[in-house]
């Protein structure tokens, strides 16, 4: 499992989001060994490998969600379009796919 997904799971578990913390940490890969080389999230301690390994299940969910995000968004957008044409109310997620 790529360490990035574990870091994102760690952020999520601590009330943070990847989007808000992007650029405040960096991972490097040295011959297949990934490590955190920058951690500037001031109110969150840099995780240990043990802490990250404990989040394997959550990291798998993060990876799956990120891989499926384009399809989910496309499906929500198509649903929103059909509902708008039919004059039906949108869900919040459908409304969030509309770019004004």
C-alpha positions as CSV (number, residue, x, y, z in Angstrom):
1,X,0.0,0.0,0.0
2,X,1.4,3.4,-1.0
3,X,2.2,5.5,2.1
4,X,0.3,8.5,0.6
5,X,-3.0,6.7,1.3
6,X,-2.0,5.9,4.8
7,X,-1.1,9.6,5.4
8,X,-4.4,10.7,4.0
9,X,-6.1,8.2,6.3
10,X,-4.1,9.6,9.2
11,X,-5.1,13.1,8.3
12,X,-8.8,12.1,8.1
13,X,-8.6,10.3,11.5
14,X,-7.3,13.5,13.0
15,X,-9.9,15.9,11.6
16,X,-7.8,17.1,8.6
17,X,-8.3,16.8,4.9
18,X,-5.8,16.1,2.2
19,X,-6.9,19.1,0.2
20,X,-6.3,21.5,3.2
21,X,-2.9,20.0,4.1
22,X,-1.6,19.5,0.6
23,X,1.9,21.0,0.3
24,X,2.5,20.8,4.1
25,X,4.0,17.4,3.8
26,X,6.1,15.4,1.3
27,X,6.9,11.8,0.7
28,X,9.9,10.5,-1.1
29,X,10.7,7.1,-2.5
30,X,14.2,5.8,-2.1
31,X,14.4,2.5,-4.0
32,X,10.9,1.5,-3.1
33,X,11.1,2.7,0.5
34,X,8.6,5.6,1.0
35,X,9.2,8.0,3.8
36,X,8.0,11.4,5.0
37,X,10.6,14.0,4.3
38,X,8.6,17.1,5.1
39,X,5.9,17.6,7.8
40,X,4.7,21.1,8.5
41,X,1.3,20.4,9.9
42,X,1.9,22.4,13.1
43,X,-1.0,21.0,15.2
44,X,-0.5,17.4,14.2
45,X,2.5,15.2,15.1
46,X,4.2,13.5,12.3
47,X,3.0,9.9,12.3
48,X,5.2,6.9,12.9
49,X,5.3,4.0,10.5
50,X,3.6,1.9,13.1
51,X,0.7,4.5,13.3
52,X,0.4,4.5,9.6
53,X,0.5,0.7,9.3
54,X,-2.4,0.5,11.8
55,X,-4.5,2.5,9.2
56,X,-4.1,-0.1,6.4
57,X,-7.9,-0.7,6.2
58,X,-8.7,3.0,6.2
59,X,-6.0,3.6,3.6
60,X,-7.5,0.9,1.3
61,X,-10.9,2.8,1.6
62,X,-9.1,6.1,0.8
63,X,-7.5,4.6,-2.3
64,X,-10.7,3.1,-3.6
65,X,-12.6,6.3,-3.0
66,X,-10.0,8.3,-4.8
67,X,-9.9,5.9,-7.8
68,X,-13.7,5.9,-8.0
69,X,-14.1,9.7,-7.6
70,X,-14.3,10.6,-11.3
71,X,-17.0,8.0,-12.0
72,X,-19.0,9.0,-8.9
73,X,-18.8,12.6,-9.9
74,X,-19.9,11.8,-13.5
75,X,-22.8,9.8,-12.2
76,X,-23.9,12.6,-9.9
77,X,-23.7,15.1,-12.6
78,X,-25.8,13.0,-15.0
79,X,-28.3,12.5,-12.3
80,X,-28.4,16.2,-11.5
81,X,-28.9,17.0,-15.2
82,X,-31.8,14.6,-15.5
83,X,-33.5,15.9,-12.4
84,X,-33.1,19.5,-13.5
85,X,-34.7,18.7,-16.8
86,X,-37.6,16.9,-15.0
87,X,-37.9,19.7,-12.5
88,X,-37.1,17.5,-9.5
89,X,-35.0,18.6,-6.5
90,X,-31.3,17.8,-6.3
91,X,-29.4,16.2,-3.5
92,X,-26.6,18.3,-2.0
93,X,-24.0,16.1,-3.7
94,X,-25.7,16.5,-7.1
95,X,-25.9,20.3,-6.6
96,X,-22.2,20.3,-5.8
97,X,-21.4,18.9,-9.3
98,X,-22.9,21.9,-11.0
99,X,-20.3,24.5,-12.1
100,X,-21.7,28.0,-12.5
